[in-house]
Amino acid sequence: MPVELSERDHALLDGAAGDASALAMRIVVEMAQVMGADRLIDVVSAHVDGCLYHGLAGLEFAERLATGGARVHVPTTLNVGYLDLLHPDRSRAEPRVAANARRQMDLYVGMGCRPTWTCAPYQLPERPRFGQHVAWAESNAIVFCNSVLGGRTNRYGDFLDICAAISGRVPLAGLHRDEERRARLVLRLDGVPDRLLGSDVLYPVLGHLLGREAGSAVAAIVGLPPGTEEDRLKALGAAAASSGAVAMFHAVGLTPEAPTLEGATGGEAVPEMPVTLARLREARDALSTAADRELGAVSVGTPHASLPELERLASLLGGARARVPTFVNTGRDVLAEAERRGIVRALEDAAVTIVTDTCTYLSPIIGEVSGAVMTDSGKWAWYAPATLGVEVVFGALEDCVRSALAGRVERDEGVWADA
C-alpha cells in the first residue's frame, strides 16, 4: 500500500535537509509500509532511548546521523544512558565501554536533544497533553503516556525513535488510532483486602500479573481505589511493560479514557479475568529469585523516583544509616529540586547512594555483592537477574528500608494475609 506523503516529506526524502534527514525519513516511511499505515502524522515531541549504549551498532548509527547533519525537528528528551554523568566515579564500566557510552550520549545531545537522561519524562513539566501524538521510546514511559496522560504513542524503539524526532512524523497506526486503544481484556480485582489495595506494593505486583496475562493487548482494570496516585500507576505500567509488552492499560474510573468500563471497551463484550489475592501472591513470589535472608544491597527508584518518592524514602529512613549498600535512582531534574528541599542531604546522611542519568540494573554501579539485592520495583526485579547476574528479593518500600537498616531481608507478610 502506498503511503501518502506531504510536500515536506518528499523534500526530506529528496535530501533538502541533508543526508541524515533523508535517511530518517526513509526509515519512517518504510515502517509505515510495514505497519500498513496509509499516511503519516505529525508528533509534538519525542523521547529517545537510542542514547543508551548497547554496543557498536547503536554508536555507529548515531555517528552516521550526526555526520550527516541530523537535527531533531520537535522537542526531544533523552532516556537514561549507560553512565551517571553527575557522579562519574560511581561507574565500574571498562574504560573503553565508558568512552563509547559517553560518545553516544554526546552525539544525541549534539543533534539537539535535551539531556534529561531520565526514564520518566512524564515527571518533567512539558509532558504530553490529552490526545497529543508523540513518539516516545522507553517501555514504562510509553505505557504511562498512553494510559495515565492520554497522550498517544506507539512503542518506538532504538533508531526509529530518533528518526521520528528528526522527521517529526510517524505512521498513523497502532495506538495513534482510536480503535486500537480499546480494551480487549478486563482484569477485575476480586476479594482483595483493603489493606493491600491501600499499599504501594500492590501496584508492581498487579502490573507483573497484567503483563503476563495481556501480552501486548490493551486491558482494563476494574477495582482500583479512587484517587490512586500517579506513582502507583507508574509502578503498575512499568511492571506490565516488562513482564509483557503492554503499551497501554485502562484503570476504570481513574485513567482519562476509562471513565466507565463501557468507555474503556467501546461497549464491546471482552473476556474477563478475576484477580484474586491468591493470584497476586503468586505474582509477587514470581518477582523474587532468592529464598534466603542474606542481603547484599538494596535498589529502589525504577522507574526514576519522583520527588514524593524521595521524600518518603527519607522519611522511612528517619535519619538511621543503611547497613548494606543502598541505591536510589532518580532523574537530574528531580534531584535538583530534592537538593533545594534538603532531601538529598537526608538520604546521603542515611548512607543512600543517589544514581542519576542511568539505572542500577543497566549500568555496573552496584558491583559484587554477597547476598540478594532487594527492590520495590517489578521492573528492576524482572530485568536484574539477567542484566546483573544477581539474585533478587522483591518487597514493599517499607520492607526495603527495614531490610537496609537491619542488614538482612525483612518482609511484612501481614499485608498479603487472607482477609
C-alpha positions as CSV (number, residue, x, y, z in Angstrom):
1,M,0.0,0.0,0.0
2,P,1.5,3.4,-0.9
3,V,2.0,5.9,1.9
4,E,0.5,9.3,1.4
5,L,3.3,11.9,1.8
6,S,3.3,15.7,2.3
7,E,5.4,18.1,0.3
8,R,7.8,18.4,3.3
9,D,8.0,14.6,3.5
10,H,9.0,14.4,-0.2
11,A,11.5,17.2,0.4
12,L,13.2,15.4,3.2
13,L,13.3,12.2,1.2
14,D,15.0,14.2,-1.6
15,G,17.7,15.4,0.7
16,A,16.5,19.0,1.3
17,A,17.7,18.9,4.9
18,G,20.7,16.7,4.3
19,D,21.6,13.0,4.1
20,A,20.7,12.2,7.7
21,S,17.2,13.6,7.5
22,A,16.7,11.8,4.2
23,L,17.7,8.5,5.9
24,A,15.4,9.2,8.9
25,M,12.5,9.9,6.6
26,R,13.1,6.7,4.6
27,I,13.1,4.7,7.7
28,V,9.8,6.2,8.9
29,V,8.2,5.6,5.5
30,E,9.3,2.0,5.4
31,M,8.0,1.5,8.9
32,A,4.6,2.9,7.8
33,Q,4.5,0.3,5.0
34,V,5.4,-2.5,7.4
35,M,2.6,-1.4,9.7
36,G,0.1,-1.0,6.9
37,A,-0.4,2.8,7.5
38,D,-1.6,4.8,4.6
39,R,-0.3,8.1,5.8
40,L,1.9,9.8,8.3
41,I,1.0,12.3,11.1
42,D,2.9,15.0,13.0
43,V,4.2,14.5,16.5
44,V,4.6,17.3,19.0
45,S,7.6,15.8,20.9
46,A,9.8,12.7,21.1
47,H,11.6,10.8,23.8
48,V,14.6,8.8,22.6
49,D,16.1,5.6,24.1
50,G,18.8,5.2,21.4
51,C,21.2,7.2,23.6
52,L,21.8,4.1,25.8
53,Y,24.9,2.3,24.7
54,H,24.3,-1.4,24.0
55,G,27.2,-1.9,21.6
56,L,28.9,-0.5,18.5
57,A,25.9,-0.7,16.2
58,G,24.0,2.0,18.2
59,L,27.1,4.2,18.4
60,E,27.7,3.8,14.6
61,F,24.1,4.7,13.8
62,A,24.3,7.8,15.9
63,E,27.6,8.7,14.2
64,R,26.1,8.4,10.8
65,L,23.2,10.7,11.7
66,A,25.4,13.2,13.3
67,T,27.9,13.4,10.5
68,G,25.0,13.7,8.1
69,G,23.9,16.9,9.9
70,A,20.9,15.5,11.7
71,R,18.9,17.8,13.9
72,V,15.6,17.0,15.7
73,H,12.5,18.7,14.4
74,V,10.5,18.5,17.6
75,P,11.3,19.0,21.3
76,T,13.1,15.8,22.2
77,T,14.1,14.4,25.6
78,L,16.6,11.7,26.3
79,N,16.2,8.4,28.2
80,V,18.8,7.1,30.5
81,G,22.3,6.5,29.3
82,Y,24.9,4.0,30.4
83,L,26.7,6.5,32.6
84,D,25.8,8.7,35.6
85,L,27.3,11.9,34.3
86,L,26.7,13.8,37.5
87,H,28.6,11.1,39.5
88,P,31.1,9.6,37.1
89,D,33.1,7.9,39.9
90,R,30.2,5.5,40.6
91,S,30.5,3.7,37.3
92,R,32.5,0.4,37.3
93,A,32.4,0.2,33.4
94,E,35.5,-0.7,31.5
95,P,37.2,2.5,30.2
96,R,36.6,1.6,26.5
97,V,32.9,0.9,27.1
98,A,32.6,4.1,29.2
99,A,34.2,6.1,26.4
100,N,31.9,4.7,23.8
101,A,28.8,5.2,26.0
102,R,29.8,8.9,26.6
103,R,30.4,9.4,23.0
104,Q,26.9,8.1,22.1
105,M,25.3,10.3,24.8
106,D,27.1,13.3,23.4
107,L,26.1,12.6,19.9
108,Y,22.4,12.7,20.7
109,V,22.8,16.0,22.6
110,G,24.6,17.3,19.6
111,M,21.5,16.5,17.4
112,G,19.5,18.9,19.5
113,C,18.1,16.5,22.1
114,R,17.6,17.8,25.6
115,P,20.0,16.0,28.1
116,T,17.3,14.9,30.5
117,W,18.7,11.4,31.0
118,T,15.5,10.0,32.6
119,C,13.2,7.1,32.0
120,A,10.4,9.1,33.5
121,P,9.9,12.1,31.1
122,Y,6.4,12.4,32.4
123,Q,7.9,13.9,35.6
124,L,9.1,16.9,33.6
125,P,6.9,19.9,33.2
126,E,6.5,19.6,29.5
127,R,4.6,16.4,29.3
128,P,2.1,15.4,26.6
129,R,-1.5,16.7,26.9
130,F,-4.5,14.5,26.4
131,G,-4.9,13.4,22.7
132,Q,-1.5,14.8,21.6
133,H,0.5,12.5,19.3
134,V,4.2,11.9,20.4
135,A,7.0,9.5,19.5
136,W,8.2,8.0,22.8
137,A,10.6,5.2,23.5
138,E,11.2,3.5,26.9
139,S,8.6,1.0,27.8
140,N,7.4,2.5,31.1
141,A,7.2,6.0,29.6
142,I,5.1,4.7,26.7
143,V,2.6,2.9,28.9
144,F,2.4,6.0,31.2
145,C,1.9,8.4,28.3
146,N,-0.9,6.3,26.7
147,S,-2.6,5.2,29.9
148,V,-2.2,7.9,32.5
149,L,-1.8,11.1,30.4
150,G,-4.0,10.1,27.5
151,G,-1.2,11.1,25.0
152,R,-0.8,8.8,22.0
153,T,2.4,6.9,21.1
154,N,3.4,3.5,19.8
155,R,6.4,1.7,21.1
156,Y,9.2,3.5,19.3
157,G,12.4,1.5,19.8
158,D,16.0,2.4,19.2
159,F,16.7,4.0,15.8
160,L,13.0,4.6,14.9
161,D,12.7,6.9,17.9
162,I,15.4,9.4,16.7
163,C,14.1,9.1,13.1
164,A,10.7,10.2,14.3
165,A,12.3,13.0,16.2
166,I,14.3,14.2,13.2
167,S,11.4,14.0,10.7
168,G,8.7,15.0,13.2
169,R,6.5,12.3,11.6
170,V,5.2,8.8,12.5
171,P,2.9,6.3,10.8
172,L,-0.8,6.6,11.6
173,A,-1.1,3.2,13.1
174,G,-1.4,1.3,16.3
175,L,-2.1,3.3,19.4
176,H,-2.3,6.5,17.4
177,R,-5.8,5.3,16.3
178,D,-8.9,5.3,18.4
179,E,-9.9,1.7,17.6
180,E,-6.6,0.3,18.8
181,R,-6.9,1.9,22.2
182,R,-9.9,0.0,23.3
183,A,-9.6,-2.7,26.0
184,R,-9.6,-6.3,24.8
185,L,-9.3,-7.9,28.2
186,V,-10.7,-7.0,31.7
187,L,-8.9,-7.7,34.9
188,R,-11.3,-7.4,37.8
189,L,-10.0,-7.3,41.4
190,D,-11.9,-9.8,43.4
191,G,-11.8,-10.0,47.2
192,V,-8.5,-8.1,47.5
193,P,-8.3,-6.8,51.1
194,D,-8.4,-3.0,51.6
195,R,-5.0,-3.1,53.4
196,L,-3.4,-4.4,50.2
197,L,-5.4,-2.0,47.9
198,G,-4.0,0.8,50.1
199,S,-0.4,-0.3,49.8
200,D,2.1,0.7,47.2
201,V,3.3,-2.9,47.0
202,L,0.1,-4.0,45.2
203,Y,0.9,-2.0,42.0
204,P,4.1,-3.5,40.7
205,V,2.7,-7.0,41.5
206,L,-0.6,-6.3,39.7
207,G,1.5,-4.9,36.8
208,H,3.5,-8.0,36.6
209,L,0.3,-10.1,36.5
210,L,-1.1,-7.8,33.9
211,G,1.9,-8.2,31.6
212,R,1.8,-11.9,31.8
213,E,-1.9,-12.1,31.0
214,A,-2.2,-9.3,28.5
215,G,1.0,-9.6,26.5
216,S,0.7,-6.7,24.1
217,A,-3.1,-6.3,24.4
218,V,-4.8,-3.3,25.9
219,A,-6.5,-4.3,29.1
220,A,-8.9,-2.6,31.6
221,I,-8.5,-2.9,35.3
222,V,-11.6,-2.7,37.5
223,G,-11.5,-2.2,41.2
224,L,-8.6,0.1,41.9
225,P,-9.3,2.7,44.6
226,P,-10.5,6.2,43.6
227,G,-7.7,8.7,43.6
228,T,-4.9,6.2,43.0
229,E,-1.7,8.3,42.7
230,E,0.4,8.6,39.6
231,D,3.4,7.0,41.2
232,R,1.4,3.8,41.8
233,L,0.1,3.8,38.2
234,K,3.7,4.3,37.1
235,A,4.8,1.2,39.0
236,L,1.9,-0.8,37.6
237,G,2.6,0.2,34.0
238,A,6.4,-0.3,34.3
239,A,6.0,-3.9,35.6
240,A,3.4,-4.7,32.9
241,A,5.7,-3.4,30.1
242,S,8.5,-5.6,31.5
243,S,6.8,-9.0,32.1
244,G,4.7,-8.4,28.9
245,A,4.7,-5.9,26.1
246,V,1.9,-3.7,27.4
247,A,1.9,-0.2,25.9
248,M,-1.5,0.9,27.4
249,F,-3.9,-0.1,30.1
250,H,-7.1,1.4,31.4
251,A,-7.9,1.8,35.1
252,V,-11.6,2.2,35.2
253,G,-12.6,5.4,36.9
254,L,-9.0,6.6,37.1
255,T,-7.4,7.0,33.7
256,P,-8.7,9.5,31.2
257,E,-10.1,7.2,28.5
258,A,-11.9,4.9,31.0
259,P,-14.5,6.8,33.0
260,T,-16.5,3.6,32.8
261,L,-15.8,0.1,31.7
262,E,-18.0,0.6,28.6
263,G,-15.9,3.6,27.7
264,A,-12.7,1.5,28.0
265,T,-14.0,-1.3,25.8
266,G,-16.0,0.8,23.4
267,G,-19.1,-1.1,24.5
268,E,-17.9,-4.5,23.2
269,A,-18.0,-7.7,25.2
270,V,-14.5,-8.8,26.1
271,P,-13.1,-11.6,28.2
272,E,-12.8,-11.0,32.0
273,M,-10.2,-12.5,34.4
274,P,-10.7,-12.3,38.2
275,V,-7.6,-11.1,40.1
276,T,-7.7,-12.8,43.5
277,L,-5.4,-12.5,46.5
278,A,-4.0,-15.9,45.7
279,R,-3.1,-14.9,42.1
280,L,-1.5,-11.7,43.4
281,R,0.6,-13.7,45.9
282,E,1.7,-16.0,43.1
283,A,2.7,-13.0,41.0
284,R,4.6,-11.4,44.0
285,D,6.5,-14.6,44.6
286,A,7.5,-14.8,40.9
287,L,9.3,-11.5,41.3
288,S,11.9,-13.0,43.8
289,T,14.6,-15.4,42.8
290,A,16.3,-15.7,46.3
291,A,14.8,-17.7,49.1
292,D,17.2,-17.0,52.0
293,R,17.5,-13.8,54.1
294,E,21.1,-12.9,53.2
295,L,21.0,-9.3,51.8
296,G,23.8,-7.8,49.7
297,A,22.2,-4.5,48.6
298,V,19.0,-2.5,48.1
299,S,18.0,-0.7,45.0
300,V,14.8,1.4,44.6
301,G,13.7,4.1,42.2
302,T,13.0,2.1,39.0
303,P,11.4,3.9,37.1
304,H,13.2,7.0,38.3
305,A,11.9,8.1,41.7
306,S,9.7,11.1,41.8
307,L,10.1,13.9,44.4
308,P,7.3,12.5,46.6
309,E,9.0,9.1,46.5
310,L,12.4,10.5,47.5
311,E,10.7,12.4,50.4
312,R,9.0,9.1,51.5
313,L,12.3,7.2,51.3
314,A,14.0,9.8,53.5
315,S,11.1,9.8,55.9
316,L,11.1,6.0,56.3
317,L,14.9,6.0,57.0
318,G,14.3,8.5,59.7
319,G,17.9,9.5,60.0
320,A,19.2,6.0,60.5
321,R,22.0,4.7,58.3
322,A,21.7,1.7,56.0
323,R,23.9,-1.3,56.9
324,V,24.1,-2.6,53.3
325,P,24.8,-0.6,50.1
326,T,21.6,1.2,49.3
327,F,20.8,2.9,46.0
328,V,18.0,5.1,44.7
329,N,17.7,6.0,41.0
330,T,16.2,9.4,40.0
331,G,16.3,12.0,37.3
332,R,18.5,15.0,37.4
333,D,15.6,17.4,37.3
334,V,14.0,15.8,40.3
335,L,17.4,15.6,42.0
336,A,17.8,19.4,41.7
337,E,14.6,20.1,43.5
338,A,15.4,17.4,46.1
339,E,18.6,19.2,46.8
340,R,16.8,22.5,47.3
341,R,14.5,20.8,49.8
342,G,17.2,19.2,51.8
343,I,16.1,15.6,50.8
344,V,19.5,14.8,49.2
345,R,21.4,15.6,52.4
346,A,19.0,13.4,54.4
347,L,19.5,10.5,52.0
348,E,23.2,10.9,51.9
349,D,23.3,11.1,55.7
350,A,21.5,7.7,55.7
351,A,24.2,6.2,53.5
352,V,22.0,6.1,50.4
353,T,23.8,6.4,47.1
354,I,21.8,8.5,44.6
355,V,22.2,7.5,41.0
356,T,21.2,9.8,38.1
357,D,21.2,9.6,34.3
358,T,21.1,5.8,34.3
359,C,19.7,2.9,36.4
360,T,21.4,0.3,38.5
361,Y,20.0,-2.6,36.5
362,L,21.6,-1.2,33.3
363,S,25.0,0.1,34.5
364,P,27.7,-1.6,36.6
365,I,27.3,0.5,39.6
366,I,26.3,-1.9,42.4
367,G,29.3,-4.1,41.9
368,E,29.8,-7.5,43.5
369,V,27.5,-8.3,46.4
370,S,27.2,-11.2,48.8
371,G,23.6,-12.0,49.0
372,A,20.4,-10.9,47.2
373,V,19.5,-7.4,46.1
374,M,16.2,-6.2,47.4
375,T,13.9,-3.9,45.4
376,D,10.4,-2.5,45.4
377,S,10.3,-2.4,41.6
378,G,8.7,-5.0,39.5
379,K,10.7,-3.8,36.5
380,W,14.0,-4.0,38.3
381,A,13.2,-7.4,39.7
382,W,12.3,-8.7,36.2
383,Y,15.5,-7.5,34.5
384,A,18.3,-7.5,37.0
385,P,18.8,-11.3,37.3
386,A,19.7,-11.3,33.6
387,T,21.5,-8.0,33.3
388,L,23.5,-8.1,36.5
389,G,23.5,-11.8,37.3
390,V,22.2,-11.1,40.9
391,E,19.6,-12.8,43.0
392,V,16.6,-10.6,43.7
393,V,14.1,-10.2,46.6
394,F,11.0,-8.2,45.9
395,G,9.2,-6.3,48.7
396,A,7.4,-3.0,49.6
397,L,9.5,0.1,50.0
398,E,8.9,-0.2,53.8
399,D,10.4,-3.7,53.5
400,C,13.4,-2.4,51.6
401,V,14.1,0.3,54.2
402,R,13.6,-2.1,57.1
403,S,16.0,-4.6,55.4
404,A,18.6,-2.0,54.6
405,L,18.7,-0.9,58.3
406,A,18.7,-4.4,59.6
407,G,21.3,-5.8,57.1
408,R,19.1,-8.8,56.3
409,V,15.8,-9.4,54.4
410,E,12.8,-8.3,56.4
411,R,9.3,-8.6,54.8
412,D,5.9,-7.8,56.2
413,E,3.7,-10.8,55.3
414,G,0.7,-9.3,57.0
415,V,-0.4,-7.2,54.1
416,W,-0.6,-10.4,52.0
417,A,-2.6,-12.4,54.5
418,D,-6.2,-13.6,53.9
419,A,-8.8,-11.1,55.0
